[in-house]
Amino acid sequence: MNQELFEKLSRVRLLEDMDAEAISSLEKRSHWRRYARDEQILDRDSPSRDVFLIVEGSVEVVNYSISGREVAFGHVGEGGYFGELSAIDGGRRSANIIAVESSLLLVVPPDIFSDILTQSPPATMQVLRRLAHIIRTADDRIMDLSTLKAVQRVYVELLRLTEFDEKSGRDLIRPLPTQRDMARRASTSRETVARVLGQLTRADVVERKGRTLFVLDKDRMMDMTDAMEGDEESLR
């Protein structure tokens, strides 16, 4: 393992408090895998229990409804990890994992992962914080699906992605996900996402320039999300 790769591995959140010797030992007892964009890494209900550390690239957590609609549950980028649920409880995988881009992962056997948790309290706390985040995210999605219509769920996803850019002094989304990715996040169709973006643009709520979406009126978009009377009325 070269120095550049070692530095990237040491920045994985699970390993942040481990010293160089411990990280080197972990790497020797694990194995590397590279996945191409859109390649499936894990299949739901698979019995595998390995934990995957993302050294380069990013992945998406997805499932499929009975009708075949793809629903995205989360995005994990460089420095993150996934697979800890099965490593902890021995159960089957709860979701499919797809590479968003070319990704290099260190695959850690479940017994090695258990050793990390046993020997490193900071790593254990990191995993607990991540599990708490997963639960909170799941609660939010359940609430969205139970109370919001499809168009409103697109609003919510746009608001979640919006960040304030200090350089320009504007609210924006950069890079703007593809319509397919937005549809997966909002559990709706690409046609609905395209319609919402078009309506928001015509209403001067957003402005798109290349891969950047400028949010011109964040407060109005929040009002649209709260409006429960019909999907179209809040845009008029």
DOSEDO-227647 format. One record per atom (N, C-alpha, C, O): atom name; x, y, z. Coordinates in steps of 0.001 Angstrom, whole numbers. Layout:
! DOSEDO-227647
   atom         X         Y         Z
     CA         X         Y         Z
...
! end
This chain:
! DOSEDO-227647
   atom         X         Y         Z
      N       847     -1186         0
     CA         0         0         0
      C       884      1239         0
      O      1713      1426       891
      N       693      2098     -1031
     CA      1511      3298     -1120
      C      1047      4359      -122
      O        -5      4225       503
      N      1857      5421        17
     CA      1572      6444      1018
      C       264      7174       748
      O      -485      7468      1679
      N       -17      7470      -525
     CA     -1252      8179      -865
      C     -2478      7370      -482
      O     -3443      7905        63
      N     -2432      6074      -771
     CA     -3546      5200      -442
      C     -3699      5077      1070
      O     -4815      5062      1589
      N     -2571      4990      1772
     CA     -2613      4903      3231
      C     -3260      6152      3827
      O     -4061      6050      4757
      N     -2921      7323      3302
     CA     -3492      8568      3814
      C     -4994      8623      3591
      O     -5737      9092      4453
      N     -5447      8140      2424
     CA     -6887      8117      2156
      C     -7592      7147      3096
      O     -8683      7433      3590
      N     -6968      6003      3337
     CA     -7565      5008      4233
      C     -7653      5551      5653
      O     -8637      5317      6354
      N     -6624      6274      6074
     CA     -6615      6809      7437
      C     -7688      7874      7644
      O     -8038      8191      8781
      N     -8222      8437      6527
     CA     -9272      9447      6642
      C    -10678      8844      6675
      O    -11657      9573      6834
      N    -10786      7532      6529
     CA    -12089      6887      6684
      C    -12545      7100      8125
      O    -11785      6840      9058
      N    -13767      7567      8315
     CA    -14222      7991      9641
      C    -14101      6902     10706
      O    -13844      7200     11872
      N    -14285      5657     10313
     CA    -14184      4566     11273
      C    -12775      4423     11840
      O    -12597      3925     12951
      N    -11775      4861     11076
     CA    -10378      4645     11458
      C     -9673      5912     11946
      O     -8467      5886     12192
      N    -10394      7005     12088
     CA     -9780      8295     12379
      C     -8913      8302     13631
      O     -7918      9023     13690
      N     -9278      7513     14625
     CA     -8538      7524     15894
      C     -7562      6359     16028
      O     -7014      6128     17105
      N     -7346      5630     14945
     CA     -6408      4511     14982
      C     -5027      4973     14543
      O     -4911      5840     13677
      N     -3978      4406     15132
     CA     -2622      4787     14749
      C     -2201      4051     13478
      O     -2893      3150     13003
      N     -1050      4455     12942
     CA      -586      3916     11664
      C      -392      2405     11718
      O      -707      1706     10755
      N       117      1903     12821
     CA       367       463     12943
      C      -942      -319     12898
      O     -1029     -1358     12243
      N     -1964       187     13601
     CA     -3250      -505     13628
      C     -3909      -492     12245
      O     -4498     -1487     11822
      N     -3805       641     11549
     CA     -4394       736     10203
      C     -3674      -201      9239
      O     -4309      -863      8418
      N     -2362      -254      9341
     CA     -1577     -1139      8479
      C     -1946     -2597      8724
      O     -2059     -3382      7783
      N     -2135     -2956      9998
     CA     -2524     -4322     10351
      C     -3908     -4648      9798
      O     -4137     -5747      9293
      N     -4828     -3691      9895
     CA     -6174     -3877      9360
      C     -6120     -4116      7857
      O     -6779     -5021      7345
      N     -5337     -3306      7151
     CA     -5243     -3427      5698
      C     -4722     -4797      5281
      O     -5189     -5367      4294
      N     -3764     -5324      6023
     CA     -3177     -6618      5676
      C     -4160     -7758      5889
      O     -4058     -8789      5223
      N     -5110     -7595      6801
     CA     -6084     -8653      7097
      C     -7383     -8494      6293
      O     -8311     -9289      6439
      N     -7437     -7465      5447
     CA     -8607     -7212      4606
      C     -8196     -7345      3144
      O     -7059     -7718      2854
      N     -9102     -7046      2226
     CA     -8728     -7107       814
      C     -9391     -5962        45
      O    -10442     -5456       437
      N     -8754     -5572     -1051
     CA     -9199     -4437     -1852
      C    -10110     -4903     -2979
      O     -9923     -5974     -3557
      N    -11108     -4061     -3276
     CA    -11974     -4305     -4431
      C    -12260     -2978     -5132
      O    -12518     -1969     -4475
      N    -12215     -2979     -6442
     CA    -12601     -1794     -7202
      C    -13878     -2106     -7983
      O    -14013     -3176     -8578
      N    -14799     -1162     -7970
     CA    -16082     -1328     -8655
      C    -16275      -215     -9678
      O    -15925       939     -9430
      N    -16826      -570    -10809
     CA    -17097       410    -11863
      C    -18395      1147    -11572
      O    -19215       695    -10772
      N    -18569      2269    -12221
     CA    -19809      3039    -12069
      C    -21017      2171    -12412
      O    -21013      1448    -13408
      N    -22050      2251    -11573
     CA    -23317      1516    -11716
      C    -23185        27    -11432
      O    -24146      -721    -11613
      N    -22016      -413    -10992
     CA    -21861     -1836    -10651
      C    -22463     -2101     -9273
      O    -22297     -1313     -8343
      N    -23165     -3227     -9165
     CA    -23770     -3583     -7882
      C    -22716     -4204     -6970
      O    -22008     -5137     -7351
      N    -22633     -3665     -5760
     CA    -21639     -4130     -4786
      C    -22253     -5156     -3849
      O    -21650     -6191     -3567
      N    -23454     -4866     -3369
     CA    -24159     -5780     -2475
      C    -25591     -5953     -2944
      O    -26197     -5031     -3489
      N    -26117     -7132     -2728
     CA    -27491     -7439     -3082
      C    -28312     -7611     -1811
      O    -27873     -8274      -871
      N    -29497     -7018     -1781
     CA    -30363     -7185      -624
      C    -30622     -8668      -360
      O    -30829     -9451     -1287
      N    -30607     -9032       907
     CA    -30816    -10405      1376
      C    -29586    -11278      1210
      O    -29639    -12472      1505
      N    -28478    -10711       743
     CA    -27232    -11475       680
      C    -26779    -11837      2097
      O    -26943    -11032      3014
      N    -26210    -13039      2296
     CA    -25764    -13443      3633
      C    -24380    -12917      4008
      O    -23915    -13171      5119
      N    -23718    -12198      3120
     CA    -22367    -11708      3417
      C    -22398    -10744      4598
      O    -23405    -10075      4830
      N    -21298    -10672      5344
     CA    -21273     -9838      6549
      C    -20067     -8896      6577
      O    -19773     -8311      7619
      N    -19372     -8741      5462
     CA    -18214     -7850      5416
      C    -18637     -6385      5579
      O    -19776     -6010      5301
      N    -17683     -5578      6039
     CA    -17868     -4128      6122
      C    -16981     -3487      5059
      O    -15831     -3891      4884
      N    -17510     -2492      4350
     CA    -16807     -1874      3227
      C    -16407      -444      3583
      O    -17249       368      3967
      N    -15128      -147      3454
     CA    -14613      1198      3697
      C    -14386      1872      2340
      O    -13706      1316      1477
      N    -14945      3050      2154
     CA    -14851      3739       866
      C    -13610      4626       864
      O    -13587      5682      1496
      N    -12585      4184       149
     CA    -11322      4917        78
      C    -11334      5893     -1097
      O    -10758      6978     -1019
      N    -11993      5500     -2183
     CA    -12180      6382     -3342
      C    -13578      6138     -3903
      O    -14060      5006     -3929
      N    -14223      7222     -4354
     CA    -15517      7075     -4995
      C    -16687      7280     -4050
      O    -16544      7894     -2993
      N    -17850      6762     -4440
     CA    -19066      6896     -3637
      C    -20072      5837     -4067
      O    -19993      5291     -5168
      N    -21021      5559     -3174
     CA    -22030      4532     -3449
      C    -23405      5052     -3048
      O    -23528      6044     -2330
      N    -24433      4360     -3526
     CA    -25793      4706     -3151
      C    -26494      3472     -2597
      O    -26295      2355     -3074
      N    -27312      3702     -1585
     CA    -28092      2640      -940
      C    -29479      2679     -1556
      O    -30178      3685     -1434
      N    -29894      1595     -2220
     CA    -31179      1596     -2919
      C    -31952       313     -2641
      O    -31380      -726     -2314
      N    -33280       421     -2782
     CA    -34151      -740     -2748
      C    -35168      -605     -3867
      O    -35216       421     -4545
      N    -35980     -1635     -4063
     CA    -36957     -1637     -5142
      C    -38328     -1987     -4582
      O    -38478     -2916     -3789
      N    -39327     -1218     -5018
     CA    -40691     -1491     -4585
      C    -41226     -2714     -5315
      O    -40579     -3239     -6222
      N    -42409     -3163     -4915
     CA    -43026     -4321     -5566
      C    -43249     -4060     -7049
      O    -43167     -4976     -7867
      N    -43532     -2801     -7394
     CA    -43764     -2443     -8800
      C    -42467     -2274     -9577
      O    -42488     -2072    -10791
      N    -41324     -2358     -8871
     CA    -40038     -2221     -9538
      C    -39430      -841     -9471
      O    -38347      -620    -10012
      N    -40109       106     -8812
     CA    -39572      1468     -8704
      C    -38352      1470     -7799
      O    -38345       848     -6737
      N    -37323      2178     -8239
     CA    -36073      2266     -7488
      C    -36167      3393     -6472
      O    -36521      4520     -6818
      N    -35851      3089     -5213
     CA    -35919      4079     -4142
      C    -34541      4192     -3501
      O    -33979      3200     -3039
      N    -34002      5413     -3475
     CA    -32682      5635     -2882
      C    -32833      5993     -1411
      O    -33628      6862     -1054
      N    -32067      5317      -559
     CA    -32143      5571       885
      C    -30971      6387      1405
      O    -31040      6934      2506
      N    -29906      6477       637
     CA    -28777      7248      1126
      C    -27606      7199       171
      O    -27516      6339      -706
      N    -26716      8149       369
     CA    -25510      8270      -444
      C    -24324      8260       511
      O    -24313      9008      1489
      N    -23323      7417       241
     CA    -22139      7335      1100
      C    -20918      7654       255
      O    -20636      6972      -730
      N    -20201      8685       643
     CA    -19066      9132      -143
      C    -17730      8676       406
      O    -17661      7896      1355
      N    -16667      9179      -213
     CA    -15296      8845       194
      C    -15087      9163      1671
      O    -15457     10236      2147
      N    -14490      8219      2385
     CA    -14289      8383      3818
      C    -15391      7745      4647
      O    -15290      7673      5872
      N    -16445      7282      3981
     CA    -17540      6627      4686
      C    -17377      5114      4668
      O    -16353      4592      4228
      N    -18387      4430      5144
     CA    -18368      2958      5169
      C    -19804      2457      5213
      O    -20726      3215      5513
      N    -19984      1189      4915
     CA    -21316       584      4967
      C    -21173      -917      5199
      O    -20090     -1487      5064
      N    -22294     -1536      5550
     CA    -22298     -2976      5805
      C    -22220     -3341      7261
      O    -22181     -4523      7602
      N    -22196     -2338      8139
     CA    -21996     -2622      9567
      C    -23184     -3327     10220
      O    -23005     -4041     11207
      N    -24405     -3139      9683
     CA    -25567     -3768     10304
      C    -25445     -5293     10314
      O    -25636     -5936     11347
      N    -25125     -5859      9150
     CA    -25001     -7323      9065
      C    -23806     -7834      9857
      O    -23846     -8930     10416
      N    -22740     -7034      9904
     CA    -21568     -7445     10682
      C    -21890     -7488     12170
      O    -21325     -8297     12906
      N    -22799     -6616     12618
     CA    -23143     -6551     14041
      C    -24148     -7630     14433
      O    -23951     -8328     15427
      N    -25248     -7772     13640
     CA    -26299     -8696     14082
      C    -26323    -10027     13338
      O    -27108    -10909     13685
      N    -25482    -10189     12326
     CA    -25428    -11459     11606
      C    -26568    -11667     10627
      O    -26670    -12727     10009
      N    -27434    -10660     10479
     CA    -28569    -10789      9570
      C    -28186    -10558      8123
      O    -27054    -10183      7817
      N    -29143    -10787      7237
     CA    -28902    -10569      5810
      C    -28881     -9071      5495
      O    -29320     -8249      6299
      N    -28370     -8739      4325
     CA    -28301     -7341      3914
      C    -29706     -6755      3804
      O    -30645     -7433      3388
      N    -29834     -5483      4183
     CA    -31143     -4826      4188
      C    -31383     -3962      2954
      O    -32482     -3437      2775
      N    -30359     -3806      2091
     CA    -30517     -2960       912
      C    -29487     -3339      -139
      O    -28533     -4066       137
      N    -29694     -2836     -1343
     CA    -28723     -2985     -2430
      C    -27756     -1805     -2378
      O    -28153      -688     -2046
      N    -26495     -2052     -2703
     CA    -25494      -995     -2756
      C    -24946      -925     -4174
      O    -24465     -1922     -4712
      N    -25023       269     -4782
     CA    -24587       487     -6155
      C    -23489      1539     -6185
      O    -23597      2567     -5517
      N    -22436      1294     -6953
     CA    -21373      2286     -7102
      C    -21868      3444     -7955
      O    -22339      3235     -9072
      N    -21765      4668     -7436
     CA    -22178      5854     -8179
      C    -21115      6236     -9201
      O    -21422      6808    -10248
      N    -19879      5918     -8891
     CA    -18729      6207     -9751
      C    -17697      5115     -9505
      O    -17885      4268     -8631
      N    -16621      5128    -10261
     CA    -15558      4162    -10019
      C    -15094      4294     -8566
      O    -14719      5381     -8127
      N    -15121      3198     -7833
     CA    -14874      3258     -6390
      C    -13901      2180     -5942
      O    -13974      1034     -6387
      N    -12995      2560     -5059
     CA    -12041      1635     -4460
      C    -12428      1427     -3003
      O    -12504      2382     -2230
      N    -12672       176     -2633
     CA    -13137      -152     -1288
      C    -12202     -1145      -620
      O    -11652     -2035     -1269
      N    -12028      -982       686
     CA    -11334     -1989      1480
      C    -12407     -2831      2151
      O    -13231     -2317      2908
      N    -12391     -4135      1868
     CA    -13405     -5040      2389
      C    -12889     -5686      3672
      O    -11923     -6450      3654
      N    -13549     -5367      4787
     CA    -13099     -5812      6113
      C    -13961     -6980      6582
      O    -15180     -6833      6665
      N    -13369     -8138      6893
     CA    -14137     -9276      7394
      C    -14849     -8921      8700
      O    -14367     -8075      9454
      N    -15991     -9558      8975
     CA    -16775     -9191     10164
      C    -16034     -9386     11481
      O    -16229     -8606     12413
      N    -15182    -10415     11578
     CA    -14461    -10616     12834
      C    -13430     -9516     13072
      O    -13171     -9139     14214
      N    -12843     -9003     11989
     CA    -11892     -7895     12118
      C    -12642     -6626     12528
      O    -12155     -5856     13355
      N    -13817     -6411     11954
     CA    -14643     -5263     12332
      C    -15010     -5339     13812
      O    -14981     -4327     14512
      N    -15354     -6527     14286
     CA    -15681     -6697     15710
      C    -14484     -6367     16589
      O    -14634     -5775     17658
      N    -13300     -6752     16136
     CA    -12084     -6422     16894
      C    -11902     -4908     17008
      O    -11505     -4398     18055
      N    -12197     -4199     15921
     CA    -12076     -2742     15940
      C    -12995     -2149     17004
      O    -12578     -1291     17782
      N    -14244     -2610     17037
     CA    -15203     -2079     18001
      C    -14816     -2427     19433
      O    -15027     -1635     20352
      N    -14252     -3609     19615
     CA    -13868     -4051     20956
      C    -12657     -3275     21474
      O    -12569     -2955     22660
      N    -11739     -2983     20575
     CA    -10464     -2385     20986
      C    -10433      -864     20882
      O     -9521      -237     21420
      N    -11393      -263     20211
     CA    -11352      1180     20004
      C    -12688      1829     20368
      O    -13602      1866     19544
      N    -12808      2341     21596
     CA    -14048      3045     21984
      C    -14427      4182     21042
      O    -15616      4335     20761
      N    -13477      5005     20527
     CA    -13868      6058     19583
      C    -14529      5492     18322
      O    -15484      6071     17804
      N    -14013      4348     17829
     CA    -14618      3727     16644
      C    -16030      3244     16964
      O    -16938      3373     16143
      N    -16207      2688     18161
     CA    -17535      2229     18580
      C    -18514      3391     18633
      O    -19650      3266     18177
      N    -18085      4519     19187
     CA    -18947      5698     19244
      C    -19260      6210     17841
      O    -20366      6689     17589
      N    -18298      6113     16929
     CA    -18527      6553     15550
      C    -19637      5709     14915
      O    -20522      6235     14240
      N    -19575      4393     15141
     CA    -20592      3495     14595
      C    -21952      3790     15225
      O    -22967      3783     14529
      N    -21986      4047     16522
     CA    -23251      4355     17185
      C    -23863      5643     16632
      O    -25075      5720     16428
      N    -23021      6653     16390
     CA    -23528      7894     15819
      C    -24087      7656     14413
      O    -25111      8228     14038
      N    -23403      6805     13642
     CA    -23886      6511     12284
      C    -25218      5758     12342
      O    -26122      6044     11557
      N    -25345      4806     13258
     CA    -26604      4072     13386
      C    -27734      5010     13805
      O    -28866      4876     13339
      N    -27417      5963     14691
     CA    -28432      6937     15096
      C    -28859      7776     13896
      O    -30038      8095     13743
      N    -27900      8131     13050
     CA    -28212      8910     11843
      C    -29105      8112     10902
      O    -30041      8659     10319
      N    -28820      6818     10750
     CA    -29631      5965      9884
      C    -31074      5921     10390
      O    -32014      6003      9599
      N    -31247      5791     11703
     CA    -32594      5728     12283
      C    -33335      7039     12064
      O    -34505      7039     11679
      N    -32654      8162     12309
     CA    -33296      9461     12121
      C    -33680      9677     10653
      O    -34761     10186     10356
      N    -32789      9288      9742
     CA    -33079      9434      8321
      C    -34276      8584      7914
      O    -35133      9020      7146
      N    -34320      7356      8444
     CA    -35445      6469      8140
      C    -36750      7048      8679
      O    -37784      6970      8015
      N    -36707      7623      9869
     CA    -37902      8252     10442
      C    -38392      9394      9547
      O    -39590      9536      9305
      N    -37444     10207      9060
     CA    -37810     11325      8184
      C    -38448     10829      6895
      O    -39428     11405      6422
      N    -37901      9772      6330
     CA    -38435      9259      5067
      C    -39819      8657      5268
      O    -40699      8815      4422
      N    -40011      7970      6382
     CA    -41332      7407      6673
      C    -42361      8523      6799
      O    -43474      8414      6284
      N    -41981      9605      7493
     CA    -42885     10743      7633
      C    -43188     11369      6272
      O    -44338     11695      5980
      N    -42157     11537      5441
     CA    -42363     12127      4114
      C    -43325     11285      3284
      O    -44253     11815      2672
      N    -43102      9974      3263
     CA    -43930      9089      2443
      C    -45357      9014      2962
      O    -46291      8782      2195
      N    -45527      9214      4284
     CA    -46850      9112      4895
      C    -47666     10386      4762
      O    -48895     10333      4742
      N    -46997     11534      4671
     CA    -47710     12810      4744
      C    -47587     13696      3512
      O    -48381     14621      3345
      N    -46609     13438      2644
     CA    -46375     14328      1516
      C    -46713     13651       191
      O    -46548     12442        32
      N    -47183     14447      -743
     CA    -47423     13964     -2094
      C    -46107     13982     -2867
      O    -45106     14527     -2403
      N    -46125     13379     -4048
     CA    -44887     13206     -4815
      C    -44180     14524     -5088
      O    -42967     14628     -4911
      N    -44941     15541     -5522
     CA    -44336     16830     -5830
      C    -43695     17434     -4586
      O    -42602     17995     -4657
      N    -44368     17320     -3456
     CA    -43834     17868     -2210
      C    -42569     17139     -1768
      O    -41675     17747     -1178
      N    -42491     15848     -2051
     CA    -41278     15102     -1696
      C    -40088     15585     -2519
      O    -38954     15585     -2041
      N    -40353     15995     -3756
     CA    -39272     16570     -4568
      C    -38810     17885     -3951
      O    -37610     18146     -3872
      N    -39778     18732     -3502
     CA    -39404     19963     -2815
      C    -38482     19663     -1631
      O    -37449     20309     -1450
      N    -38876     18675      -833
     CA    -38117     18340       375
      C    -36692     17936        19
      O    -35743     18372       670
      N    -36535     17103     -1012
     CA    -35194     16676     -1405
      C    -34365     17860     -1889
      O    -33172     17945     -1595
      N    -34989     18773     -2627
     CA    -34266     19961     -3083
      C    -33817     20811     -1898
      O    -32695     21317     -1887
      N    -34680     20967      -912
     CA    -34322     21744       272
      C    -33196     21078      1053
      O    -32318     21760      1582
      N    -33217     19770      1126
     CA    -32161     19048      1847
      C    -30806     19218      1163
      O    -29765     19238      1821
      N    -30831     19337      -150
     CA    -29589     19466      -909
      C    -29078     20905      -977
      O    -27923     21145     -1329
      N    -29942     21852      -640
     CA    -29572     23266      -759
      C    -28549     23669       306
      O    -28712     23370      1489
      N    -27504     24349      -136
     CA    -26477     24859       771
      C    -26215     26323       465
      O    -26380     26770      -670
      N    -25805     27070      1493
     CA    -25464     28473      1289
      C    -24005     28569       864
      O    -23108     28095      1562
      N    -23782     29183      -283
     CA    -22430     29351      -813
      C    -21902     30724      -390
      O    -22396     31755      -846
      N    -20895     30726       486
     CA    -20379     31986      1016
      C    -19726     32838       -67
      O    -19781     34066       -12
      N    -19119     32196     -1033
     CA    -18426     32952     -2084
      C    -19401     33787     -2906
      O    -19144     34958     -3185
      N    -20521     33177     -3291
     CA    -21497     33897     -4107
      C    -22586     34554     -3268
      O    -23313     35425     -3745
      N    -22687     34124     -2008
     CA    -23736     34660     -1145
      C    -25125     34193     -1529
      O    -26111     34888     -1286
      N    -25203     32986     -2143
     CA    -26485     32504     -2632
      C    -26734     31078     -2171
      O    -25799     30323     -1900
      N    -28023     30720     -2086
     CA    -28410     29337     -1830
      C    -28346     28581     -3146
      O    -28836     29058     -4169
      N    -27742     27404     -3118
     CA    -27620     26652     -4363
      C    -27467     25158     -4099
      O    -27215     24719     -2977
      N    -27630     24405     -5165
     CA    -27380     22962     -5159
      C    -26331     22699     -6224
      O    -26563     22960     -7404
      N    -25171     22179     -5814
     CA    -24081     21935     -6758
      C    -23259     20736     -6293
      O    -22730     20740     -5182
      N    -23149     19719     -7129
     CA    -23803     19567     -8435
      C    -25247     19094     -8275
      O    -25568     18368     -7334
      N    -26096     19499     -9179
     CA    -27484     19063     -9157
      C    -27555     17598     -9576
      O    -27048     17246    -10641
      N    -28175     16728     -8761
     CA    -28304     15317     -9155
      C    -29095     15178    -10455
      O    -29848     16075    -10833
      N    -28919     14067    -11120
     CA    -29703     13800    -12322
      C    -31169     13620    -11935
      O    -31492     13378    -10772
      N    -32046     13740    -12922
     CA    -33470     13546    -12642
      C    -33738     12140    -12128
      O    -34615     11932    -11289
      N    -32978     11180    -12636
     CA    -33141      9804    -12162
      C    -32788      9700    -10685
      O    -33508      9066     -9914
      N    -31668     10330    -10285
     CA    -31252     10277     -8891
      C    -32256     10989     -7990
      O    -32572     10507     -6903
      N    -32756     12138     -8444
     CA    -33752     12862     -7662
      C    -35023     12025     -7499
      O    -35627     12003     -6426
      N    -35420     11344     -8564
     CA    -36622     10510     -8502
      C    -36439      9381     -7498
      O    -37364      9050     -6756
      N    -35257      8795     -7473
     CA    -34986      7720     -6520
      C    -35033      8245     -5088
      O    -35551      7572     -4197
      N    -34499      9435     -4864
     CA    -34483     10009     -3519
      C    -35891     10349     -3042
      O    -36215     10189     -1865
      N    -36724     10822     -3970
     CA    -38069     11260     -3593
      C    -39120     10172     -3760
      O    -40301     10402     -3501
      N    -38695      8985     -4193
     CA    -39611      7873     -4433
      C    -40734      8282     -5376
      O    -41917      8155     -5058
      N    -40333      8778     -6545
     CA    -41299      9182     -7551
      C    -40705      8916     -8925
      O    -39730      8172     -9039
      N    -41273      9507     -9968
     CA    -40802      9262    -11330
      C    -39934     10415    -11826
      O    -39993     11525    -11296
      N    -39123     10137    -12853
     CA    -38317     11193    -13459
      C    -39202     12271    -14082
      O    -38846     13449    -14089
      N    -40357     11858    -14603
     CA    -41275     12816    -15199
      C    -41761     13830    -14167
      O    -41900     15017    -14463
      N    -42018     13342    -12950
     CA    -42457     14253    -11886
      C    -41353     15233    -11523
      O    -41613     16420    -11328
      N    -40121     14743    -11432
     CA    -38986     15619    -11109
      C    -38822     16682    -12186
      O    -38638     17859    -11876
      N    -38887     16270    -13462
     CA    -38741     17221    -14565
      C    -39846     18267    -14520
      O    -39599     19448    -14762
      N    -41064     17834    -14211
     CA    -42192     18764    -14144
      C    -42000     19771    -13011
      O    -42256     20964    -13177
      N    -41548     19278    -11861
     CA    -41342     20168    -10711
      C    -40262     21203    -11009
      O    -40443     22389    -10733
      N    -39138     20756    -11573
     CA    -38051     21696    -11877
      C    -38494     22738    -12898
      O    -38132     23911    -12801
      N    -39279     22300    -13873
     CA    -39786     23235    -14860
      C    -40726     24257    -14238
      O    -40649     25445    -14552
      N    -41617     23803    -13355
     CA    -42563     24701    -12704
      C    -41851     25682    -11773
      O    -42183     26867    -11736
      N    -40876     25181    -11026
     CA    -40127     26049    -10117
      C    -39340     27111    -10893
      O    -39203     28249    -10442
      N    -38830     26725    -12054
     CA    -38086     27678    -12882
      C    -39020     28770    -13409
      O    -38686     29954    -13369
      N    -40177     28365    -13898
     CA    -41136     29340    -14433
      C    -41681     30262    -13344
      O    -42058     31403    -13612
      N    -41717     29750    -12110
     CA    -42215     30546    -10992
      C    -41116     31395    -10359
      O    -41352     32055     -9347
      N    -39912     31385    -10946
     CA    -38759     32151    -10446
      C    -38363     31764     -9033
      O    -37905     32598     -8252
      N    -38544     30489     -8712
     CA    -38102     29970     -7412
      C    -36683     29436     -7529
      O    -35900     29525     -6583
      N    -36352     28879     -8694
     CA    -34998     28370     -8934
      C    -34524     28825    -10306
      O    -35315     29217    -11164
      N    -33208     28762    -10487
     CA    -32598     29066    -11782
      C    -31454     28094    -11998
      O    -30577     27958    -11145
      N    -31464     27425    -13129
     CA    -30440     26429    -13414
      C    -29393     26956    -14371
      O    -29710     27536    -15409
      N    -28127     26742    -14003
     CA    -27013     27070    -14877
      C    -26050     25891    -14867
      O    -25302     25698    -13908
      N    -26072     25100    -15945
     CA    -25235     23905    -16006
      C    -25632     22908    -14927
      O    -26802     22547    -14808
      N    -24653     22464    -14140
     CA    -24904     21493    -13061
      C    -25225     22178    -11735
      O    -25278     21521    -10696
      N    -25440     23500    -11766
     CA    -25763     24229    -10543
      C    -27208     24712    -10596
      O    -27649     25261    -11606
      N    -27940     24507     -9506
     CA    -29304     25013     -9387
      C    -29306     26088     -8297
      O    -29079     25793     -7124
      N    -29562     27328     -8694
     CA    -29636     28426     -7736
      C    -31059     28491     -7178
      O    -32034     28545     -7928
      N    -31155     28486     -5860
     CA    -32459     28575     -5198
      C    -32705     30049     -4900
      O    -32114     30613     -3979
      N    -33577     30663     -5682
     CA    -33804     32100     -5596
      C    -34740     32485     -4457
      O    -34639     33581     -3905
      N    -35652     31574     -4107
     CA    -36641     31882     -3068
      C    -36862     30634     -2211
      O    -37827     29894     -2402
      N    -35951     30420     -1269
     CA    -36003     29231      -423
      C    -37254     29230       453
      O    -37865     28184       672
      N    -37632     30412       956
     CA    -38809     30493      1822
      C    -40071     30056      1076
      O    -40923     29368      1638
      N    -40183     30455      -178
     CA    -41367     30070      -946
      C    -41389     28566     -1177
      O    -42447     27940     -1121
      N    -40212     27984     -1438
     CA    -40182     26538     -1626
      C    -40599     25819      -344
      O    -41280     24796      -394
      N    -40187     26359       803
     CA    -40604     25765      2077
      C    -42113     25871      2244
      O    -42747     24939      2738
      N    -42697     27001      1837
     CA    -44153     27155      1902
      C    -44847     26132      1004
      O    -45887     25584      1367
      N    -44266     25881      -166
     CA    -44834     24888     -1078
      C    -44832     23505      -444
      O    -45783     22740      -602
      N    -43750     23186       278
     CA    -43642     21886       923
      C    -44715     21723      1980
      O    -45249     20628      2158
      N    -45040     22807      2690
     CA    -46039     22746      3759
      C    -47461     22728      3233
      O    -48376     22297      3935
      N    -47660     23196      1994
     CA    -49014     23262      1438
      C    -49517     21863      1134
      O    -48886     21135       369
      N    -50630     21477      1711
     CA    -51135     20112      1562
      C    -52303     20016       578
      O    -52799     18921       312
      N    -52746     21156        35
     CA    -53917     21126      -852
      C    -53496     21016     -2303
      O    -53351     22030     -2985
      N    -53299     19796     -2783
     CA    -53013     19593     -4205
      C    -51565     19854     -4554
      O    -50918     20718     -3963
      N    -51062     19105     -5511
     CA    -49676     19234     -5912
      C    -49412     20488     -6734
      O    -48307     21029     -6687
      N    -50405     20964     -7486
     CA    -50165     22045     -8415
      C    -50443     23422     -7826
      O    -49837     24407     -8248
      N    -51358     23504     -6848
     CA    -51840     24794     -6416
      C    -50742     25691     -5860
      O    -50771     26901     -6085
      N    -49769     25126     -5135
     CA    -48766     25943     -4473
      C    -47847     26644     -5458
      O    -47116     27558     -5076
      N    -47872     26229     -6729
     CA    -46995     26842     -7720
      C    -47679     27972     -8484
      O    -47055     28622     -9323
      N    -48956     28209     -8197
     CA    -49694     29206     -8976
      C    -49672     30564     -8261
      O    -50240     31535     -8761
! end
